């Protein structure tokens, strides 16, 4: 992710000397300033120090890990580059088995700049080999390593306007152009003998390339580029182009995003993207290996997206054969065979994306035990909220950590617990709650009957309080000086809280409540904002029981046993969380437009070929809860059912502890991310413009869905 997006998000930047947050020694300071991007090559992390017009290099092979020193070992190594660098890429290559390898160069540019620094990435050199001057505004670049021995590295860069060298191919007027620059190896590099840059793809008028990648290169085969293009008209598109000067676009498409529908691939639209990435080869089973570059992962462009599905990451499918890629690449299908769902951060917008094989993560599954899991292809997405999301890029779906370690994914379920008015669990539990998504199968539930579809159930806790005290009508003061009968009560909240005849008045003093409740006979509007509650004292037993309480100064109103005896709360029992009163057998609609937020194993909507009949119900789904028992022989006033919906779905999201007591308080806004295995440890490195530093994350030790302080190490 480049500076243009981060500048709008960055609230502050600071240089702040931090100690390690794990048990290792303190990281040496490198004096970073303007840390907007980083790139990994040959176990070296190159990072921009923008305000110093240079790059610094973190050596992952050193112990303790530190920035490479300069010839003067008291200073970190500085690689002078173009002014104010904020974007880095590397030569990306693939060996015979499709594994990711680094080429001889990394490249640096700046937003609004016209030059590119070519830097030798070999740790024996680490210097700027040459500086390419394009004469035009550069908006994106990509590169691939030599496709064969003796072949050059190839750098592609997109220009906002066409140079004279591109006029023969593209014409003198119109949009920009993508240029190709061949670069020999650094051993015999001669800047004076560089071949001229050649135009290979012509852009349309008012087009800007936001991001680009070169698909895996092959000897004697013309390269393919993937371009994320935004037009000044407010539209974006994602295309694949053969870098041969023919300017033929092969558009990536996805089904038109529409809520509550299963994509059919019959109504396809352009894909607005602002960041593009692909992957090396990875093995999904003993018999199946996915070739490098089959899937292209993109971060959607929120600025030009005009659908309901505009934030997050999706994958596009180039087809299983890299030698004959699909002529109509479309939205990928996930491991279930259904069209992939957009992978959205829980908060904020994505600020980076990387895909990496051969890494392990720590998962706390449903049994609470930590397991180390090797992931064939791991995706890492930082977001502007400070969250970091990990996802199963090999499955093209989110992690689900709430699963059984032996039996796999768990079905959504419900737990209902009967408690008394003191919140003590009653010994005699019995079923009185029904939770239902019509059409969904019945699932196991505790003290409830449940029909649910996995991947749609929201998380939440609800309280059904039988004959509970109405919120806002608890321990109100009475006017004992009034001439009227002492049990006549006036209140401003009776109407708004739905008091009805048959509800009860409970008198109280500082010592406690009156043992007897008084039924309400009728309500009378006094015309001054007050409502008078008339007690029903026709039963001599009630009149006798409450006579000693007539002078009590406080009163509450409690729901009666016959009309809407249940009070429903979302979460805690408070005025703010009160929802409504309910009759016995009256359903409450938790949500009426539920869609699938995850595709569980066995998901069978939108499969190709279709399956009939299907197990899952098409969205939208309606989820209702119903209290079915109101018998006073089994429930007493104040009893409550605490109903907890358990989606059994937990994403892998974590945050950095940035509290004032943390030594990581400035690590609030992450940007680019890289990841690799370092001597058996799976480590991610994230650039933080807000801290002018890099944060090392131990993926096999980090805790999900928590603010982490341990197993993080800052480098500044």
Beta strands, then each sheet from edge to edge (+ up, - down):
strand 1: 38-41
strand 2: 44-49
strand 3: 54-59
strand 4: 66-67
strand 5: 79-80
strand 6: 87-94
strand 7: 100-109
strand 8: 115-120
strand 9: 128-133
strand 10: 138-144
strand 11: 153-159
strand 12: 177-183
strand 13: 198-202
strand 14: 207-214
strand 15: 224-231
strand 16: 235-242
strand 17: 249-251
strand 18: 253-255
strand 19: 268-270
strand 20: 273-277
strand 21: 282-283
strand 22: 289-290
strand 23: 295-300
strand 24: 313-317
strand 25: 330-331
strand 26: 354-356
strand 27: 359-364
strand 28: 370-375
strand 29: 378-382
strand 30: 388-392
strand 31: 397-398
strand 32: 403-404
strand 33: 408-409
strand 34: 413-419
strand 35: 433-437
strand 36: 442-443
strand 37: 445-446
strand 38: 448-451
strand 39: 460-466
strand 40: 476-477
strand 41: 489-491
strand 42: 504-509
strand 43: 512-513
strand 44: 518-525
strand 45: 531-535
strand 46: 554-558
strand 47: 566-570
strand 48: 578-582
strand 49: 588-594
strand 50: 621-627
strand 51: 640-646
strand 52: 652-656
strand 53: 670-678
strand 54: 681-688
strand 55: 693-698
strand 56: 707-708
strand 57: 712-715
sheet 1: 1+ 2- 3+ 4-
sheet 2: 1+ 2- 3+ 5-
sheet 3: 6+ 7- 8+ 9-
sheet 4: 10+ 11- 12+ 13-
sheet 5: 14+ 15- 16+ 17-
sheet 6: 18+ 19-
sheet 7: 20+ 23- 24+ 25-
sheet 8: 21+ 22-
sheet 9: 26+ 29- 30+ 31-
sheet 10: 26+ 29- 30+ 52- 56-
sheet 11: 27+ 28-
sheet 12: 32+ 33-
sheet 13: 37+ 34+ 51- 39+ 47- 48+
sheet 14: 36+ 38- 35- 50+ 49-
sheet 15: 40+ 46- 42+ 43-
sheet 16: 40+ 46- 42+ 44- 45+ 41-
sheet 17: 53+ 54- 55+ 57-
end
